[in-house]
Each structure stands twice: as structure tokens, then as C-alpha cells.
Amino acid sequence: MAAPAVPETIPPLRWGQLTCYSPADIKRWGVQHFLDTVVPTQALPIPDLGFTAEENARMDELLREERTAADSASLFVQAVRNQKT
């Protein structure tokens, strides 16, 4: 009688490196087992990029402006589509 197959180890994700997994490997390992093994259990640390409080505030302001512009563009497109129908 053959010994039960020992599951092969799943290569871990490496911080700062590209790690690729093939769909066939993930299916062979089992999706849930794969996710349980590779998904981080803690939040990834965000490195300090050295921005000042003023720079962070300016970036937040730019993001708000971009979101507002995107929302306005979406509403405009929606209004144009509604006029055609």
C-alpha cells in the first residue's frame, strides 16, 4: 500500500518581489488551502515615504478633486445617455 501523498509546499509571497502562481497549481493545492497559506494575516506595513503634513494634505485635496471630477463626468455621461432614450 502506498504512503499517503504529502502535500507539496506552496512558495510564500515575498515582500517587494513578484511571485507568480499558475492556475493549475492553485487548483492542485486547493483554492482555500492556497489562500490560507499565502494571504497575509496582518495588514501590510506602509513605509514612511517622507512626505510632510502639507504635502499629504495637498495629495488628499487632489484626490478629492479627481473623485469629484470623475463623479461629474459619470453624471454627464449618464445624462447624455438618458437624453438619447
TAJOGI-V175824 format. One record per pair of residues at least 24 apart in sequence whose ideal C-beta (glycine too) atoms are under 10 Angstrom apart, sorted by the first residue. I is the first residue (numbers start at 1). GAP is how many residues later the second one is. If there is no record, write none. Layout:
BEGIN
((I/GAP) (I/GAP))
END
This chain:
BEGIN
((7/26) (7/30) (9/28) (10/24) (10/26) (10/27) (10/28) (11/26) (11/27) (12/25) (12/26) (13/24) (13/25) (13/26) (13/27) (15/25) (15/29) (15/30))
END
